[in-house]
């Protein structure tokens, strides 16, 4: 194998490596964009979950109030029957 053949092989390998690096760089940039989008979506979902948690807490509190009212009315009925 001559020096020219070796240089040609090295040049081909260099070009192949360069193309591979370019493809990897493109993939990394795309992945970074996707991660940023996913992070934004996660933040929005977390905010919605927090808001829903507050609503659930309010509903539980309202249900507790209703239970107390029902118990009071039940007690009144029991008192009236006695």
Residue, then its C-alpha position, 0 to 999 in steps of 0.5 A: x500500500x502506497x503513501x497515497x493510498x494511505x492518505x486517501x484512506x485517512x481522508x475518507x475516514x476523516x470525512x466519515x468522522x466529520x459527517x458522523x460528528x455533524x449528524x451527532x451535533x444535529x441530534x444533540x441540538x434536536x434533543x436539547x430542543x425537545x428537553x426544553x419543550x418537555x421541561x416547559x410542559x412539565x412545569x405547566x402540568x405541575x402548575x395544573x396539578x397544584x391548582x387541582x390540589x387546591x380545588x380538591x382541598x376546597x371540595x373536601x372542606x365543603x364536604x366536611x361542612x355539609x357532613x356537619x350540617x347533616x349531623x346537626x339536622x339529624x340530631x335535631x330530628x332525633x331531638x324532635x322525635x324524643 
